[in-house]
């Protein structure tokens, strides 16, 4: 069994991987911020020495979302993200691999182009703290063997924060008979979390030719289309409201390098992904904070034309 250490196992991506990989022939040691302080250099070194993993999957991160106000007033986002990463990177034994979860924000959302390629990285330096921290990490990974960065543009599925993440939030609104409200329409590359886990598993079994990969589906989708897919999967139809006209800055990445590396990959359709996620929530409505969904306090924090689109 391949020994895997996962950081950020209490978060969306890490929690899904910690559930998925043990059933795929992996021995997983999963850590949350409560069980391992990644800012503690000595604790990180001791943990890696004790677990002795073959691969570290670094999912832990801070900042960069609408819920945190895009880090307004948070002066430590760059420092914390860099320290967490470099504490891990410095503790790796020779031959130990690391998969780092990156972000499309590394390309600088002010200058990002549709279906941006890995070759376009470093054409512009991100101005925001979150994007800049991820950019610096990738600049290091470019020159470092045994570490690969998988850049996420959009990710949806169970365990995401449904209080503000669009697809989960919109599904819950439909289940509650509420309107689906879009501050401004925008096109994204949304990767279904089951596909994400399968892609990470594929990277566990190869020595990749490159160090940086966009992990995005081939097909992009705009928020209005997602809302219509949600309605089409439901017996009840939610009213769809768009507050601001026009399209926000497209946030999509090319997956051609990824597909060449893996020899192809079959992505879950948006329709199928939405239907699976709807069934998941329909069985768990009583466990959720539905009052927050109804109040939708984070809608007003969506950026509209003139600013970058919301991360993920």
KAFENCOR-V513505 format. One record per residue. SS is DSSP state (a for helix, b for strand, c for the rest). PSI is psi in radians with two decimals (NA if undefined). OMEGA is omega as a letter, one per 40 degrees, with the letter a starting at -180 (NA if undefined). Layout:
# KAFENCOR-V513505
ss->[SS/SS]
psi->[PSI/PSI]
omega->[OMEGA/OMEGA]
This chain:
# KAFENCOR-V513505
ss->[c/b/b/b/b/b/b/c/c/c/c/a/a/a/a/a/a/a/a/a/a/a/a/a/c/b/b/b/b/b/c/c/c/c/c/c/c/c/c/c/a/a/a/a/a/a/a/a/a/a/a/c/c/c/b/b/b/b/c/c/c/c/c/c/c/a/a/a/a/a/a/c/c/c/c/c/a/a/a/a/a/a/a/a/a/a/a/a/a/a/a/c/c/c/c/c/b/b/b/b/b/b/b/a/a/a/a/c/c/c/c/c/c/c/c/b/c/a/a/a/c/c/c/c/c/c/c/c/a/a/a/a/a/a/a/a/a/a/a/a/a/c/c/c/c/c/b/b/b/b/b/b/c/c/b/b/c/c/c/c/c/c/c/c/c/a/a/a/a/a/a/a/a/a/a/c/c/c/c/b/b/b/b/b/b/c/b/b/c/c/b/b/a/a/a/a/a/a/a/a/a/a/a/a/c/c/c/c/c/c/c/b/b/b/c/c/c/c/c/c/b/b/a/a/a/a/a/a/a/a/a/a/c/c/c/c/c/c/c/b/b/b/b/b/b/b/b/c/c/c/b/c/b/c/c/a/a/a/a/a/a/a/c/c/c/c/c/c/c/a/a/a/a/a/a/a/a/a/a/a/a/a/c/c/a/a/a/c/c/a/a/a/a/a/a/c/c/c/a/a/a/c/c/c/c/c/c/c/c/c/c/c]
psi->[2.39/2.26/2.13/2.36/2.21/2.25/2.80/0.56/-0.11/-0.12/-3.11/-1.06/-0.83/-0.67/-0.73/-0.76/-0.69/-0.48/-0.65/-0.81/-0.59/-0.50/0.02/0.52/0.47/2.49/1.95/2.27/1.96/2.29/2.39/3.07/-0.35/-0.47/-0.26/2.02/1.83/-0.21/-0.16/1.76/-0.76/-0.70/-0.68/-0.83/-0.73/-0.68/-0.78/-0.63/-0.65/-0.80/-0.64/1.01/2.74/-0.57/2.34/2.22/1.92/1.77/-0.28/2.42/2.83/2.59/3.14/0.16/2.86/-0.62/-0.49/0.22/0.53/0.64/0.43/2.12/-0.01/1.75/-0.15/0.16/-0.83/-0.86/-0.80/-0.78/-0.72/-0.75/-0.71/-0.83/-0.87/-0.49/-0.69/-0.85/-0.69/-0.38/-0.06/2.34/2.74/2.27/-0.26/2.25/2.79/2.35/2.07/2.31/2.01/-2.83/2.59/-0.33/-0.30/-0.40/-0.12/1.79/-0.33/-0.43/0.16/2.48/2.75/2.46/0.85/2.51/2.82/-0.52/-0.32/0.01/2.48/0.30/-0.38/2.49/2.19/2.45/-0.48/2.67/-0.77/-0.91/-0.68/-0.72/-0.73/-0.62/-0.83/-0.74/-0.76/-0.58/-0.62/-0.77/-0.60/-0.56/0.23/2.09/2.70/0.12/2.32/2.53/2.19/1.93/2.12/2.33/-0.85/2.47/2.33/2.71/-3.02/2.57/-0.03/2.85/1.69/-0.15/-0.37/-0.29/2.23/-0.89/-0.85/-0.76/-0.74/-0.65/-0.77/-0.66/-0.69/-0.75/-0.50/0.00/0.47/2.77/2.62/2.03/2.21/2.11/-0.82/2.39/2.58/2.61/2.31/2.88/1.78/2.06/2.23/2.43/-0.51/-0.65/-0.70/-0.84/-0.71/-0.64/-0.76/-0.74/-0.72/-0.68/-0.39/-0.45/0.11/2.82/1.74/2.62/-0.42/3.02/-0.29/2.25/2.31/2.23/1.58/2.63/2.79/-0.67/2.23/2.90/2.52/2.83/-0.63/-0.73/-0.67/-0.78/-0.69/-0.64/-0.72/-0.78/-0.68/-0.38/0.07/2.65/-0.36/2.54/2.09/2.47/2.39/2.11/2.30/2.05/-0.82/2.34/2.96/-3.08/2.38/3.05/2.14/2.45/1.41/2.68/2.57/2.42/0.30/-0.67/-0.74/-0.85/-0.63/-0.72/-0.75/-0.12/0.54/2.86/2.38/1.92/2.56/2.32/2.71/-0.66/-0.83/-0.73/-0.76/-0.74/-0.71/-0.75/-0.64/-0.78/-0.66/-0.83/-0.61/-0.53/-0.15/0.31/-0.69/-0.24/-0.12/2.79/1.42/-0.41/-0.67/-0.67/-0.75/-0.69/-0.52/1.01/-0.31/-0.05/-0.72/-0.25/-0.01/2.40/2.48/-3.11/2.33/-0.33/3.00/2.75/2.78/2.39/2.36/NA]
omega->[i/a/a/i/a/i/i/a/i/a/a/a/a/i/i/i/a/i/a/a/i/i/a/i/a/i/a/i/a/a/i/i/i/a/i/i/a/i/i/a/a/a/i/a/a/a/i/i/a/a/a/a/i/i/i/i/a/a/a/i/i/i/i/a/i/a/i/a/a/i/i/i/i/a/a/a/i/a/a/i/i/a/i/a/a/i/i/a/a/a/a/i/i/a/i/a/i/i/a/i/i/a/i/i/i/a/a/a/i/a/a/i/a/i/a/a/i/i/i/i/i/i/i/a/a/i/a/a/a/a/a/i/i/i/a/i/a/i/i/a/i/a/a/i/i/i/i/i/i/a/i/i/i/a/i/i/a/i/i/a/a/i/i/i/a/a/i/a/a/i/i/i/i/i/a/a/a/i/i/a/i/a/i/a/a/i/a/i/i/i/i/a/i/i/i/a/i/i/i/i/i/a/i/a/a/i/a/a/a/a/a/a/i/i/a/i/i/a/i/a/i/a/i/i/i/i/i/i/i/i/a/a/a/i/i/a/i/i/i/a/i/a/a/a/i/a/i/a/a/a/a/a/i/i/a/i/i/a/i/a/a/a/i/i/i/a/i/i/i/i/a/i/i/a/i/a/i/i/i/a/a/a/a/a/a/a/a/i/a/i/i/i/a/a/i/a/a/i/a/a/i/i/i/a/a/i/a/i/i/i/i/NA]
